[in-house]
């Protein structure tokens, strides 16, 4: 027996089309597609509100990150790294603390900044 490859978007479309016809109970329809009723209602409501575009996956990334490092602090870390190009996050952290920087990011955050830049 050969396995049939199915795209997730095609399955969502098949599901909402069957759900709007109301030929079988919603529970049985969700059981047939192997999803929870909560997911089924989510897909159906998105389809009814936005059409087929509502069935695409939605990013879970937050719009605002309140703990994000400011660009000034990030630039300061990069400047210190340019002055001391062999220093790692630990030494850079200590250097920023010694210079009296008010908000010093953690060593791991400094490491992330260096990786990004």
N, C-alpha and C positions, 0 to 999 in steps of 0.2 A: 504494500500500500504506500503510495507516495503522499507525503505531507504537502498540504496546500499552503502556500505563503500568502499571508493576509496582512495588508497595511492597516495600522490602527485607525487612521482617518476613515478608511472605507468601512470598517466595522462600526465606528460611531455613526456614520451616515445610515448604514443598514439598521442600526438599533433605533435611531430616532424616527426613521420612516415607518418601521414596524410599530413603534410606540404611538405614533400619531394615528395609525389606522385602528388601534385598539381592538385587534382581532383576538389577542390572548391577554391574560391578566398581566399586570406590570411585574408582579413577582416572578411569574413563569418566564417572562421575556428576559428579565435580569438574570435568572438562573441559566437560561439558554446561552446568554453571552458571557456568563462567568463573571459578572460584576455585582456589586452590592446595589441595593435599591437607592441608597444615598447617591452613589455615582450615577445611576440611571436617571434619577430626578435632576441631578446637576446638569447632565448632558441635555436632557429634554428641555429644561428651563433655558439653558443657553441657546439652544436651537430655536425655541419659540421667541426669544427676545432678540437675538442677533442674526439668525439664519445660519447658513453653513459656516460662516466665518467664526461664529461663537464656539464651534467644536474644536478649533485649533487650541493647542496647549497654551496656557497663559503663564508668563514668567512669574516666579515667586520672589524675584529679587526685590528688596524694598526700594521705594523711590528715594527715601532719605535715610542716611546712616548717621545718627547723631554722634557716634563715637569715632567718626572718620578723622584722620589726622589732617590738620590744616595744611594748605600748600606752603605757608611760610615755614612751618616746622620741617616739612619734607625737604624744602630747599636748603634749610640750615644743615640737615643731616647730609645732604648731597655735597654741600660746600665743604663740610668737615672731611668727608670722604675724599674729595679732590685734593685737599691739603695733605692728607695722610692716606694715600691710596692702598696701603697694605693693612690698614686697621680693619678689624671686623666689628660686628655689632657690639660686643662687650666693651671694647676700648672706646668706641664712638659714644656709647651710652655714658660711660664714666666721664668722658671729655665734656659732653653736654651738661652733665650734672655739675662738674667743676666750674663751667662757665656761667652757671647760675640761670640756665634756661628754665622758665616757669613750668611749662608742661613738657616733660621729657618722655618720649615714647619708650615703651619697654624694649628690651634687647631683641625680642622676636619681631616686634614691629619694625625696628630699625633694619633687621635682616630682610624683612619683606620689602621695605622701601628700596634697599640696595638691589634686590632681585628685579624689582620693577624697572629700575633706572640703570 
